[in-house]
Amino acid sequence: MSNPEKQALQKQPEGAAEGEKAERGWLSWAVGWVLVPGTLIGLIFGAGLMVGVHLHDSWFSRLVVWFVELFG
């Protein structure tokens, strides 16, 4: 007796399954390695920029300047 799942898999063209897998792989790579890290880095940089501009003499800004001067 043949398995109906095997018959369904055999009827699908092989190229379509590979193409879908490749596109899904590229999209997940772009989201996982470019979009999400880029957004997080941009938000951290933007938040630091806003704190530095608006609260330039706060304790946090002085701490960041001190830390940067240690290595500069």
C-alpha positions as CSV (number, residue, x, y, z in Angstrom):
1,M,0.0,0.0,0.0
2,S,1.3,3.4,-0.8
3,N,1.3,6.3,1.6
4,P,-0.9,9.3,0.5
5,E,1.7,11.8,1.9
6,K,4.4,10.3,-0.3
7,Q,2.1,10.6,-3.3
8,A,1.4,14.3,-2.5
9,L,5.1,15.0,-2.2
10,Q,5.9,13.2,-5.4
11,K,3.3,15.3,-7.4
12,Q,4.9,18.6,-6.4
13,P,7.6,19.9,-8.7
14,E,11.0,20.0,-7.2
15,G,11.9,23.5,-8.5
16,A,9.0,25.2,-6.7
17,A,9.9,23.8,-3.3
18,E,13.6,24.8,-3.7
19,G,12.6,28.3,-4.9
20,E,10.3,28.9,-1.9
21,K,13.0,27.7,0.5
22,A,15.6,29.9,-1.1
23,E,13.4,33.0,-0.9
24,R,12.3,32.3,2.6
25,G,16.0,31.8,3.6
26,W,17.1,35.2,2.0
27,L,14.2,37.1,3.6
28,S,14.8,35.6,7.1
29,W,18.6,36.3,6.7
30,A,17.8,40.0,5.8
31,V,15.4,40.4,8.7
32,G,17.6,38.6,11.2
33,W,21.0,40.0,10.2
34,V,20.2,43.5,8.7
35,L,16.8,44.8,9.7
36,V,16.6,43.9,13.4
37,P,20.2,44.7,14.4
38,G,20.1,47.9,12.3
39,T,17.0,49.0,14.0
40,L,18.4,48.3,17.5
41,I,21.7,50.1,16.8
42,G,19.8,53.0,15.3
43,L,17.5,53.3,18.4
44,I,20.4,53.1,20.8
45,F,22.4,55.7,18.8
46,G,19.3,57.9,18.5
47,A,18.5,57.7,22.2
48,G,22.1,58.6,23.1
49,L,22.1,61.5,20.7
50,M,18.9,62.8,22.2
51,V,20.1,62.5,25.7
52,G,23.4,64.2,24.8
53,V,21.7,67.1,23.1
54,H,19.0,67.7,25.6
55,L,20.7,66.7,28.8
56,H,24.3,67.6,28.1
57,D,25.2,68.3,31.7
58,S,23.4,65.4,33.3
59,W,25.3,62.7,35.2
60,F,24.8,60.1,32.4
61,S,26.3,62.4,29.7
62,R,29.3,63.2,32.0
63,L,29.7,59.4,32.6
64,V,29.8,58.7,28.9
65,V,32.3,61.5,28.2
66,W,34.5,60.2,31.1
67,F,34.4,56.7,29.7
68,V,35.2,57.8,26.2
69,E,38.1,59.9,27.4
70,L,39.6,56.8,29.1
71,F,40.3,55.2,25.8
72,G,40.8,58.4,23.7
